[in-house]
């Protein structure tokens, strides 16, 4: 049984239990104004409401049929105006809970026409003293109440379904965000470590001190990456402001470029504006875009220089990373790097373009996105 079915059953159970309680009052009213031996039919109607209150799976349409048939027999041969309270209760129940809407409205119409039918077709001597219009109006109001309950229940179901859908989308977006973080962290770390290890391998025999320094830098990069990965994994457990602040922000871009420079990449960074101006999300996006771009320079254009230009305006962040080389391959035909950078920029309402520049002798990444109010 699905969640929606369980919710519907719970709503039907509540309506049935309320009708069961009110049926006791209806039985008292029916017996108080009854003539002759009316109590067996009143007992039958009261019993079916009690049965439905105890077992909500009993169809409301079945209860309505029993009630209407009992009213016909009771008021044609005897006289018990108050028994029409049972017709009102049955109308509320069937219109509010019956899933086959055609049967629900047909039952409500039958209950509405029952008082005039008994008044004009039944025993005139027994029924000519009561006003059937009041009972028909009562059944009509009961039908409107049942329809309102049914409508409210369906709107509640729609809201729950929308809430579940939004929750699923939020979870999926969070997974994509964490996947981007892990991808950027692992790719960056391996690239920096490989730069230092390669440098250490080339200088180990001739310059042991330089090789030791390179290995020490590789170790430091690995430790820093492990710390960042721990913070990213922490996002799986809590998504509060503290966990976001633990990740890199805009001011860390300069240090990022310096780490690549120490690993052997000819990189220059030019910053215009205050790197503390972007908020946590914008600063993280800027940092990751620069990081992924430098990572691809090392991997796909070895020996190339990289020029990083970051401009922080009053309401916009502009990032340009250009690597100049004699032959620039297309590093973004495969992989998730360019996809992740574009998703970061678009999630902030910005754009990211990546492609050849300067007649194919360079590769440029240009990202631009608005800055939120601090």
FIROBA-299490 format. One line per field, with one value per residue (C-alpha): residue number from 1; x, y, z. Coordinates in steps of 0.05 Angstrom, whole numbers, plus 32768, in hexadecimal, padded with zeros to 4 digits. Example, Ala and Ser with C-alpha at 12.3 -4.5 7.8 and 13.67 -1.06 7.14 Angstrom:
num: (1:2) $
east: (80F6:8111) $
north: (7FA6:7FEB) $
up: (809C:808F) $
//
This chain:
num: (1:2:3:4:5:6:7:8:9:10:11:12:13:14:15:16:17:18:19:20:21:22:23:24:25:26:27:28:29:30:31:32:33:34:35:36:37:38:39:40:41:42:43:44:45:46:47:48:49:50:51:52:53:54:55:56:57:58:59:60:61:62:63:64:65:66:67:68:69:70:71:72:73:74:75:76:77:78:79:80:81:82:83:84:85:86:87:88:89:90:91:92:93:94:95:96:97:98:99:100:101:102:103:104:105:106:107:108:109:110:111:112:113:114:115:116:117:118:119:120:121:122:123:124:125:126:127:128:129:130:131:132:133:134:135:136:137:138:139:140:141:142:143:144:145:146:147:148:149:150:151:152:153:154:155:156:157:158:159:160:161:162:163:164:165:166:167:168:169:170:171:172:173:174:175:176:177:178:179:180:181:182:183:184:185:186:187:188:189:190:191:192:193:194:195:196:197:198:199:200:201:202:203:204:205:206:207:208:209:210:211:212:213:214:215:216:217:218:219:220:221:222:223:224:225:226:227:228:229:230:231:232:233:234:235:236:237:238:239:240:241:242:243:244:245:246:247:248:249:250:251:252:253:254:255:256:257:258:259:260:261:262:263:264:265:266:267:268:269:270:271:272:273:274:275:276:277:278:279:280:281:282:283:284:285:286:287:288:289:290:291:292:293:294:295:296:297:298:299:300:301:302:303:304:305:306:307:308:309:310:311:312:313:314:315:316:317:318:319:320:321:322:323:324:325:326:327:328:329:330:331:332:333:334:335:336:337:338:339:340:341:342:343:344:345:346:347:348:349:350:351:352:353:354:355:356:357:358:359:360:361:362:363:364:365:366:367:368:369:370:371:372:373:374) $
east: (8000:801C:8023:7FE8:7FBC:7FCF:7FBF:7F7C:7F6B:7F7C:7F4F:7F16:7F1F:7F18:7ED9:7EBB:7EC9:7EA9:7E6C:7E69:7E66:7E32:7E09:7DFB:7DDD:7DB5:7D9A:7D82:7D60:7D40:7D24:7D0B:7CDC:7CCC:7C87:7C7B:7CB3:7CE8:7D22:7D38:7D45:7D68:7D92:7DA6:7DBC:7DE2:7E04:7E1F:7E3E:7E5F:7E79:7E97:7EB7:7ED8:7EEB:7EF6:7F01:7EB6:7EA0:7E7B:7E4E:7E35:7E25:7DFE:7DD5:7DC2:7DAF:7D85:7D61:7D52:7D37:7D08:7CEC:7CE9:7CC7:7C98:7C78:7C87:7C9C:7CE1:7CF6:7D35:7D4F:7D62:7D9E:7DBB:7DB2:7DDA:7E13:7E15:7E19:7E54:7E77:7E6D:7E7D:7EBB:7EDA:7EBF:7EF5:7EC4:7EAA:7E71:7E54:7E5F:7E38:7E01:7DF8:7DF6:7DC1:7D97:7D9B:7D86:7D49:7D35:7D0C:7CDF:7CD8:7CBF:7C93:7C6E:7C73:7C6E:7C35:7C16:7BF3:7C35:7C61:7C37:7C46:7C91:7CB7:7CE3:7D05:7D2D:7D48:7D5B:7D7F:7DA3:7DB9:7DD0:7DFA:7E16:7E2B:7E4E:7E72:7E88:7EA1:7EC9:7EE9:7EF9:7F17:7F40:7F5B:7F6F:7F92:7FB7:7FCD:7FE5:800D:802D:803F:805D:8084:80A0:80B3:80D6:80FA:8111:812A:814F:8170:8185:81A1:81C8:81E5:81FA:821A:8241:8255:8271:8297:82B5:82C8:82EA:830F:8328:833C:8360:8385:839D:83B5:83DC:83F9:840E:8430:845A:8469:847F:84AB:84C9:84D7:84FC:8526:8531:8577:8592:856E:8557:8542:8514:84F7:84EA:84C8:849C:8488:8479:844C:8429:841D:8402:83D3:83BA:83AD:8388:835D:834C:8335:8309:82EC:82D9:82B4:8290:827C:8262:8230:820E:81FE:81F0:81E7:81EF:8216:8251:825C:8259:828B:82BC:82C2:82EE:82D5:82EA:8326:8345:834E:8392:83AC:8391:83B8:83F6:83F1:83F0:842B:8452:8443:8462:8427:8436:83F8:83E9:83AD:8392:835A:8331:8302:82F9:82FB:82D5:8299:827A:8250:8261:823E:8258:829F:829E:8286:82BD:82F1:82DA:82D8:831F:8335:8316:8331:8379:8371:835F:839A:83CA:83A8:8399:83CA:840C:843F:840B:8406:83C6:83AB:8375:834D:8318:82EE:82BF:828E:8256:8224:8249:8285:82AD:82E1:830E:8342:836D:83A4:83D2:83F4:8409:83D6:839B:8374:832B:832C:82E1:82C8:82C1:82BD:8294:82C1:829E:825A:8268:8281:8244:8216:8238:8231:81E9:81D4:81E7:81C3:8201:8223:8263:8284:82C0:82E2:831D:8336:8369:8360:8366:83A8:8389:8350:8324:82F1:82C4:8293:8264:822F:820B:821D:81E8:81DE:8207) $
north: (8000:8043:8081:80A2:8066:8065:80AF:80A5:806C:8096:80CE:809D:8081:80C5:80D6:8091:8098:80DD:80C3:8088:80B7:80E3:80A6:809B:80E0:80D3:8093:80B8:80ED:80B9:8090:80CE:80E2:809D:807E:8034:8000:8029:8013:7FD6:8002:8037:8001:7FE7:802D:8039:7FF5:8001:8043:8021:7FEA:801C:8043:8003:7FE9:8025:7FF6:7FEA:8012:8053:8044:8004:802B:805F:8029:8008:804B:8062:801F:8020:8066:8053:8018:8040:807E:805F:8030:8056:809D:80B3:80F6:80F8:80BA:80E7:80FC:80B9:80CF:810E:80E7:80B4:80ED:810D:80CA:80B3:80F5:8101:80BB:8094:808E:807E:80C4:80B1:8082:80B6:80ED:80BC:80A7:80F0:80FE:80C3:80DB:8121:8107:80D6:8106:811F:80D8:80BF:80FD:80F7:80AC:808E:808A:80D0:80C8:80B8:80EC:8128:814C:8156:8184:815D:819E:81A5:815E:8166:81A7:8183:814C:8181:81A4:8161:8153:8197:8188:8144:8163:8197:8160:8138:8175:8185:813E:813F:8182:8167:812B:815A:8184:8145:812C:8170:8171:812B:8140:817F:8156:8124:815D:817C:813A:8130:8177:816B:812B:814F:8187:8156:812F:816F:817E:8138:813B:817E:816A:8128:8143:817F:8157:8122:8157:817E:813F:8125:8167:8163:8119:8123:815D:8133:80F9:8127:8149:810F:80FE:8144:816D:8142:8180:8197:8150:814E:8192:817A:813B:8165:8192:8154:813B:817E:8180:813B:814D:818C:8165:8131:8169:8187:8143:8139:817B:8166:8124:814B:816C:8128:812C:8176:81B0:81EA:822B:8210:81D6:8206:8237:81FD:81F7:8225:826C:82A4:82BB:8276:827E:82A1:8268:8236:8255:8258:820D:8200:822E:8209:81C9:81E3:8203:8248:826A:82B3:82CE:8314:8329:8368:8375:8356:830A:830D:832D:82EB:82C3:827B:825B:828E:828A:823E:823F:8270:8246:8205:8223:823D:81FB:81D0:81FD:81FA:81AF:81A7:81D2:81A3:8165:8177:81AF:819E:81D5:820B:824A:825F:82A5:82AC:82ED:82F6:8335:8340:8377:8395:8360:8331:8301:82F9:82C2:82B6:827F:827D:824C:825C:8224:8215:81DD:81DC:819B:8198:8183:8186:8154:8120:8120:8146:8183:81B3:8198:81A5:81EC:81FD:81E1:820B:824B:823C:822B:8273:8291:829A:827E:825A:8256:822A:8223:8235:827D:82A5:827E:823B:824A:824F:8235:8263:8258:8293:8290:82C7:82C5:82F8:8301:82FD:8335:832A) $
up: (8000:7FEC:8016:7FF4:8001:804B:8050:802F:805C:8099:8080:8073:80B9:80D8:80B1:80C1:810B:810E:80EA:811A:8156:8135:8123:816D:8171:8131:8150:818D:8163:8136:816F:8194:815C:8142:813F:8146:8144:8121:814D:8123:80E6:8110:812E:80E9:80D2:8112:810D:80C6:80DC:8117:80EB:80BA:80F4:810D:80C7:8099:805E:805C:801E:802D:7FF2:8015:8054:802B:8007:804A:8069:802E:8029:8074:806F:8037:805E:80A0:8086:8055:8088:80C8:80D9:80F1:80D7:8101:80DE:80A3:80CC:80B6:806E:807C:809D:8065:8031:8054:8058:8011:7FF0:801A:8017:7FDC:7FA7:7F6F:7F67:7F39:7F6D:7FA3:7F7F:7F6B:7FB4:7FCA:7F95:7FAC:7FF4:7FDD:7FB8:7FEF:801B:7FE3:7FC9:800C:8015:7FD3:7FC5:800B:803C:8039:807C:809E:807E:806B:80AC:80A3:8074:8045:802B:806B:8067:801D:802F:8067:8037:8005:803A:8050:8008:8004:8045:802B:7FEA:8012:803C:7FFD:7FDC:8019:801D:7FD3:7FDB:8016:7FED:7FB5:7FE7:8004:7FBF:7FAD:7FEE:7FE0:7F9A:7FB2:7FE7:7FB3:7F86:7FC1:7FD1:7F88:7F84:7FC5:7FA9:7F69:7F92:7FBD:7F7F:7F62:7FA2:7FA5:7F5C:7F63:7FA3:7F89:7F45:7F62:7F96:7F66:7F35:7F69:7F87:7F43:7F33:7F72:7F6B:7F23:7F37:7F6F:7F40:7F0F:7F45:7F75:7F5E:7F4F:7F84:7FBF:7FE6:7FAE:7FA9:7FF3:7FF0:7FB7:7FDC:801A:7FF0:7FD4:801A:8030:7FF4:8004:804D:803A:8009:803D:806C:8035:8024:806C:806A:802A:8048:8083:8053:804F:8099:80A2:8071:80A0:8098:80BF:808F:8053:8072:807C:8030:8006:7FF7:7FCA:7FF2:7FEA:7F9E:7FA6:7FD1:7F9F:7F66:7F91:7F9F:7F54:7F4A:7F7F:7F5A:7F19:7EF4:7ED7:7EF3:7F01:7F26:7F20:7F50:7F49:7F84:7FC8:7FC9:800B:7FE8:7FCD:7FFE:8010:7FD4:7FA1:7FBE:7FBC:7F74:7F5F:7F83:7F63:7F1D:7F23:7F41:7F0A:7ED3:7EEE:7EF8:7EAE:7E99:7EBD:7EA3:7E5B:7E49:7E6D:7E68:7E5C:7E85:7EA7:7EB2:7EE7:7EEA:7F1F:7F21:7F5C:7F4C:7F74:7F5F:7F31:7F31:7EF1:7EE9:7EAD:7EA9:7E6B:7E5C:7E21:7DFC:7DB5:7DAD:7DDD:7DDC:7DEC:7E35:7E3F:7E0C:7E43:7E8E:7EC1:7ECA:7E9A:7EAF:7EF8:7EEB:7EC1:7EF6:7F2B:7F02:7EED:7F34:7F47:7F0C:7EE1:7EA4:7E92:7E4E:7E3E:7DFB:7DCE:7DCC:7DA5:7D64:7D86:7DAA:7DEF:7E18:7E40:7E77:7E85:7EBF:7ED6:7F0B:7F38:7F80:7FB6:7FE8:8027) $
//
